[in-house]
Amino acid sequence: MKIVWRSHTKAKTALMLGVMLGGLTHPSLSADKADCTQGACESAWANASMATKKAANDFGESYKAFLHKARTELTTVAAIREAAQQKGFKEWAPGTRIKAGDRYFHVNRDRAMALIIGGSAPVAEGIRIVASHIDSPRLELKGRPIDSNQGFALFQTNYHGGIKTYQWTNIPLALIGRITRRDGSNVEINIGLKDDDPIFMVPDLSPHTARDQMKKNARDVVAHEDLDPVAAHGPHGEEGKFPAQQWVFRFLRSNYNIEPADLVSAELALVPAMKPRDLGFDRRLVAAYGQDDRLAAYASMEAAFTLDAPPQTTVIQFADNEESGNVNVSGASSTYLPDLVGELLFAELGNNYRQPLFTRALRASKALSIDVNPGVNPMNPGAWELTNAPLLGYGVNIKLYGRGFNANSEHIAWTRAALDEAGVPWQTTTYKVGRAGGGTLGKELAKLNIDTIDFGVPVLSIHTPVAVSDKMDVMALRDAITAFVTH
Ligand SMILES: [Zn+2]
């Protein structure tokens, strides 16, 4: 459902219009945000109409359902592809010329993808890009992933993305991913999300035996190498002739037709298995794994579904491996995106295609890079300099990290105007100097000589097994993306 967000100054008119048209109104303070001290401004919930609150809660429901399925880049691509097909998006193939109003999707190796919406202007005049990442911090199985110790079969893992190791013990983990046999056939693995599935877990020491452990620095309480979830326990078979490790290999062979060597050509992730839940009596917050950055992926997918012939052709990019620095062929540092733009331009120009026309099209494009960022934590507000800190429920935030990372003032002004015109609540973010940090995929777009601005949404407990977002912010991001693309 489309929300009519309205800035403070337009609130009265909006309210009247809302009443007259039976539409949704949302008076917010966004337009005045730059004038007020953060923390003193009102939350987007403060003056929201009942209809807006309901819309945010409804959006939260579909968001949670998406997060439950979309646990890794593979399952996220599958979920976005399925949703796009249901919305009438067709698979784009090289050579297909994009016309105004056309809706396509294109998948990169099952691990990254793009939604493409044809704009009124030719691709040669530039496009709009909205980029987010679909990988989240997690544990991953090594190539020789099963070991045994003290009668247990244990997974040998590595980690993806920055984590506090001790937070990944004693939580239910699901095993999700793909194993490719030597003949090229794939086996999809998805164990631990259904209520009657088994789960996996790293058992931590109990307080009784942790006296030495508790003296350690938080960084060393659980070593990364010691995050070994239990895969099975005890001997199996007659007279216990199969120790746990051997039994796991037999289990994989008989249930999945998998040999130990097949695990070398596998991408298996252990991710928190908990269902996304509402947090708090008022159900305004979503507590769920994977919101970094599937919050932005979901909001941009939903924004794409509402688009109909925007001014410029729009590419909604979903990239992999941001948590490792945008690496590999499905990460944002690969040439996937410029290759796609080149193909779209070639399909448009045919034999008139020339390399400078491609670079001019990039120069005429505008990009929005989105990644969630830490919102002010009520237990530790001192981690922020509060004048420039983002608050949950106050809308999307423009990242102003400084030191050369910001978009230029013209691009920020253009974006600010787009948000204000649509009445989307927004705020700004600058980390406490020298005390925090974090990268995004924006630099990969800027590298292409595309004007790029970084957005985020404030989230609590990022990179932990369960992060917390505000439903109003998730909906605001969807509308901010629409505003950026249609301005
Ligand atoms: Zn992220």
Residues whose N, C-alpha, C, O or C-beta is under 5 A from the ligand:
A	BS01	ZN	D292 D293 D371 V372
